[in-house]
């Protein structure tokens, strides 16, 4: 595991040299291929080096991080063209990737907390440095304070665990089961804010709308998954207390997911709509993890990977429209099928994956999560039906509004799309739908 950290470390000086923009991206792709060839043990942590290791959960999320980071660089070509501090941008992306890699691979709880919080800094830099509107400072503050407010109790909780157990390795957590309410709340809240759960989700749409395309991609694809990853890891020591408390979180998540789905229909900003749809999807993931059964954990993991690819691709699409029209308003972006018919196909493909149509990973994840929540309580079917129905509803709403109808008469000429843009979209869509063939890897890691 250390060799990849060294590789990323040596990529940092490259970022600051001239004409290295595409080389860094190619090196990330190469690193992706190297990481895919790692030998994996399904049951245990493997590839141990120092205090880093990798099991099935971290393997998938690290792969996703490297993949999305290389696509972020690809999607940010406009920074390179107008020379908007792109060296610093590359440096920032690699630094963020190192932090994410360390978060997912480290086995020490305290170091996990340290890197979990450190990934916030480069994200904040992305939003404040390369964001769009003047409100990006406010969005950055939202992101910072929502996340930091809940993370100090997490640190206290980790110190308490160390005080009790005298070690912090994640692998040994399975020997303990704490039945303490305060510890439970301390450990869990930081991850619920990061997911984000309904009630503490306000930072997410704000951050997405103000962030540049690269910021939106990494926020949607990886930052939300940090919360899910933390929950999957920490639930092992909180089983008894979670049996009593899970009802609260599942109800908040399901009702919140339903409300947010309705909220999606009120949006007039494309990015805002996609951001709110992320909150709706993540609410089902929280519900699945809180049921604490095999289907729930498995479905949460699959949906996290699927949503990472799908949501990131949708942000790329909205950015491609933004680069041409300089507006993300749905009113100005209507009737785009007349101008960009080939792009319309990708809108359709990614929207269909977003509403969990086969053969996407989202479908497998949602089936597993619906199974888990149904086995927990039959009553949850009502809200699950509503969330699934409205999920299809707002995906269709966004697709039909942007692609069909009368186009804006102010538009007079622009190009259909470059090979780079179609490649980015293909690299989002293909893994999302091809990985279903190897779904057994996601099913048997428990």
DODORO-271003 format. One line per field, with one value per residue (C-alpha): x, y, z; residue number from 0. Coordinates in steps of 0.1 Angstrom, whole numbers. Last residue first. Example, Ala and Ser with C-alpha at 12.3 -4.5 7.8 and 13.67 -1.06 7.14 Angstrom:
2
X c(137  123)
Y c(-11  -45)
Z c(71  78)
pos c(1  0)
REM end
This chain:
446
X c(-186  -169  -192  -216  -194  -170  -200  -212  -186  -210  -226  -193  -201  -229  -212  -178  -191  -211  -184  -156  -181  -189  -153  -147  -176  -161  -126  -140  -154  -191  -216  -200  -217  -240  -271  -285  -306  -337  -337  -348  -384  -391  -369  -334  -331  -367  -371  -339  -344  -380  -372  -346  -371  -398  -376  -364  -400  -411  -382  -386  -424  -420  -394  -417  -445  -422  -409  -441  -428  -401  -365  -369  -383  -354  -329  -346  -351  -314  -304  -327  -313  -277  -283  -302  -276  -249  -266  -280  -308  -326  -318  -333  -297  -288  -316  -304  -269  -280  -305  -281  -255  -278  -286  -249  -252  -281  -263  -281  -316  -314  -307  -344  -342  -310  -322  -352  -332  -308  -272  -260  -228  -245  -216  -195  -227  -240  -208  -210  -244  -231  -200  -223  -243  -212  -202  -236  -235  -199  -203  -239  -227  -199  -221  -250  -228  -216  -250  -265  -239  -243  -281  -283  -261  -281  -273  -307  -287  -265  -296  -313  -280  -279  -315  -307  -276  -299  -321  -290  -275  -309  -304  -270  -284  -312  -288  -265  -293  -306  -343  -351  -387  -390  -359  -377  -401  -372  -358  -390  -390  -354  -361  -389  -367  -336  -353  -373  -341  -321  -347  -354  -317  -315  -323  -305  -278  -270  -262  -243  -220  -186  -191  -210  -177  -164  -196  -204  -169  -173  -207  -194  -164  -188  -202  -167  -160  -183  -205  -178  -151  -173  -186  -151  -139  -168  -161  -179  -206  -236  -221  -211  -246  -263  -241  -240  -277  -277  -277  -315  -316  -284  -253  -233  -208  -233  -241  -204  -197  -228  -219  -190  -203  -239  -227  -203  -232  -255  -232  -237  -203  -195  -159  -140  -149  -128  -97  -95  -99  -66  -70  -53  -55  -91  -108  -87  -83  -121  -124  -99  -120  -151  -134  -123  -158  -171  -148  -162  -197  -190  -161  -183  -211  -186  -163  -189  -211  -180  -170  -205  -203  -170  -185  -212  -191  -201  -181  -156  -119  -102  -129  -144  -111  -94  -123  -119  -82  -89  -117  -96  -77  -108  -109  -71  -70  -100  -85  -52  -71  -88  -56  -62  -54  -65  -96  -84  -49  -63  -86  -57  -35  -63  -68  -31  -32  -61  -46  -13  -32  -51  -19  -5  -38  -35  -62  -43  -73  -69  -57  -86  -109  -95  -111  -131  -99  -84  -116  -116  -82  -95  -126  -107  -83  -111  -132  -103  -98  -136  -136  -105  -116  -146  -130  -100  -69  -41  -20  -4  32  24  -5  -15  -44  -72  -94  -123  -121  -83  -71  -40  -35  -39  -66  -41  -16  -44  -55  -19  -16  -48  -33  -1  -22  -38  -4  9  -21  -13  25  30  50  62  42  22  53  65  34  36  64  40  14  39  51  15  10  41  29  0)
Y c(-96  -93  -116  -94  -66  -91  -111  -80  -87  -85  -55  -37  -32  -7  19  11  21  52  73  65  71  105  115  101  121  152  145  137  173  183  198  231  264  288  310  306  336  319  295  261  249  216  185  180  201  198  162  150  170  160  124  123  141  115  83  94  104  67  53  76  70  33  33  55  30  -1  11  -3  -39  -34  -46  -72  -44  -22  -49  -59  -23  -18  -49  -39  -3  -14  -38  -10  16  -7  -2  -29  -21  12  27  63  76  49  62  97  87  69  97  125  105  101  138  145  130  153  185  215  204  180  211  220  236  250  286  276  249  276  264  294  302  287  267  260  255  228  209  215  200  169  166  170  140  119  126  116  83  72  80  67  33  30  42  20  -11  -4  5  -26  -49  -33  -35  -70  -83  -67  -37  -20  13  6  3  35  55  42  52  87  87  85  114  135  128  139  172  177  168  194  221  214  219  251  256  233  228  192  182  194  165  140  159  154  116  112  131  107  77  91  105  72  51  73  71  34  26  37  5  -20  6  4  -33  -31  -2  -18  -32  0  19  5  6  40  54  41  57  91  89  81  116  129  105  108  138  159  148  156  189  201  191  210  241  245  271  249  218  236  250  218  200  224  221  183  183  180  150  130  139  116  139  150  113  105  132  121  85  84  110  97  62  73  92  63  36  -1  -8  -40  -51  -80  -67  -36  -56  -51  -13  -9  15  -1  4  -9  14  45  40  38  70  87  76  91  124  126  119  146  170  159  172  209  204  191  217  244  237  230  260  282  271  277  313  319  305  331  353  329  304  283  279  291  289  256  239  252  239  205  207  213  188  158  166  157  121  120  127  106  76  83  80  48  30  8  33  24  45  77  74  72  101  122  113  121  155  162  151  173  203  200  198  230  247  239  250  285  297  293  299  266  247  258  249  214  207  176  156  166  155  123  113  121  101  70  73  78  50  25  37  31  -4  -15  1  -21  -53  -51  -29  -22  6  6  -4  -23  -48  -59  -78  -71  -102  -121  -115  -115  -94  -94  -60  -58  -30  -8  -10  -1  29  40  41  62  85  87  97  125  138  136  156  187  185  214  234  220  224  192  172  181  164  132  119  119  101  73  72  68  41  22  23  0)
Z c(46  13  -6  -24  -38  -55  -67  -86  -113  -142  -125  -129  -166  -160  -137  -152  -186  -177  -160  -185  -213  -200  -198  -233  -247  -233  -246  -281  -282  -281  -305  -311  -305  -323  -319  -284  -275  -289  -260  -272  -272  -256  -251  -238  -206  -194  -205  -187  -155  -152  -160  -132  -110  -115  -114  -80  -72  -77  -58  -28  -28  -29  -2  19  17  19  53  69  64  90  92  65  42  50  41  9  -2  4  -17  -45  -43  -46  -75  -93  -86  -101  -135  -157  -152  -143  -110  -115  -116  -142  -164  -160  -170  -202  -212  -206  -225  -255  -254  -259  -293  -302  -291  -306  -312  -282  -260  -260  -225  -210  -205  -183  -165  -152  -152  -172  -191  -223  -236  -205  -185  -208  -204  -166  -164  -182  -159  -128  -142  -146  -110  -98  -117  -108  -71  -70  -82  -57  -28  -40  -39  -4  10  -7  10  44  41  27  55  84  104  98  103  72  50  64  59  23  17  28  5  -25  -14  -6  -40  -56  -38  -55  -89  -85  -73  -102  -127  -111  -113  -83  -71  -84  -64  -32  -36  -36  -6  14  6  15  48  56  49  66  97  101  97  121  149  145  147  184  203  180  176  213  211  178  185  182  146  135  134  101  80  95  86  50  47  59  36  8  7  1  -27  -58  -50  -34  -59  -89  -75  -68  -102  -118  -99  -65  -58  -66  -50  -17  -13  -21  4  34  40  47  85  88  63  67  47  44  61  88  95  97  122  142  147  171  195  194  202  229  246  244  258  251  237  219  218  201  166  171  166  129  133  151  180  210  247  248  273  270  232  229  250  227  196  213  220  183  172  195  177  143  145  145  121  93  96  102  72  45  55  56  21  8  24  6  -26  -25  -49  -77  -96  -76  -84  -53  -26  -38  -46  -15  7  -10  -3  34  40  31  64  85  73  73  111  119  101  119  152  142  130  100  72  37  32  49  34  -1  5  19  -11  -35  -20  -23  -59  -66  -49  -68  -100  -91  -82  -116  -132  -118  -142  -175  -197  -215  -185  -164  -193  -193  -159  -170  -176  -143  -126  -146  -131  -96  -103  -111  -82  -57  -72  -69  -33  -26  -41  -22  11  13  1  24  23  46  60  94  82  51  49  14  30  55  58  43  6  3  -25  -48  -63  -100  -99  -81  -110  -135  -114  -110  -148  -150  -124  -144  -175  -156  -144  -180  -192  -171  -173  -197  -171  -138  -105  -109  -115  -80  -66  -87  -64  -35  -55  -63  -27  -15  -41  -30  7  0)
pos c(445  444  443  442  441  440  439  438  437  436  435  434  433  432  431  430  429  428  427  426  425  424  423  422  421  420  419  418  417  416  415  414  413  412  411  410  409  408  407  406  405  404  403  402  401  400  399  398  397  396  395  394  393  392  391  390  389  388  387  386  385  384  383  382  381  380  379  378  377  376  375  374  373  372  371  370  369  368  367  366  365  364  363  362  361  360  359  358  357  356  355  354  353  352  351  350  349  348  347  346  345  344  343  342  341  340  339  338  337  336  335  334  333  332  331  330  329  328  327  326  325  324  323  322  321  320  319  318  317  316  315  314  313  312  311  310  309  308  307  306  305  304  303  302  301  300  299  298  297  296  295  294  293  292  291  290  289  288  287  286  285  284  283  282  281  280  279  278  277  276  275  274  273  272  271  270  269  268  267  266  265  264  263  262  261  260  259  258  257  256  255  254  253  252  251  250  249  248  247  246  245  244  243  242  241  240  239  238  237  236  235  234  233  232  231  230  229  228  227  226  225  224  223  222  221  220  219  218  217  216  215  214  213  212  211  210  209  208  207  206  205  204  203  202  201  200  199  198  197  196  195  194  193  192  191  190  189  188  187  186  185  184  183  182  181  180  179  178  177  176  175  174  173  172  171  170  169  168  167  166  165  164  163  162  161  160  159  158  157  156  155  154  153  152  151  150  149  148  147  146  145  144  143  142  141  140  139  138  137  136  135  134  133  132  131  130  129  128  127  126  125  124  123  122  121  120  119  118  117  116  115  114  113  112  111  110  109  108  107  106  105  104  103  102  101  100  99  98  97  96  95  94  93  92  91  90  89  88  87  86  85  84  83  82  81  80  79  78  77  76  75  74  73  72  71  70  69  68  67  66  65  64  63  62  61  60  59  58  57  56  55  54  53  52  51  50  49  48  47  46  45  44  43  42  41  40  39  38  37  36  35  34  33  32  31  30  29  28  27  26  25  24  23  22  21  20  19  18  17  16  15  14  13  12  11  10  9  8  7  6  5  4  3  2  1  0)
REM end
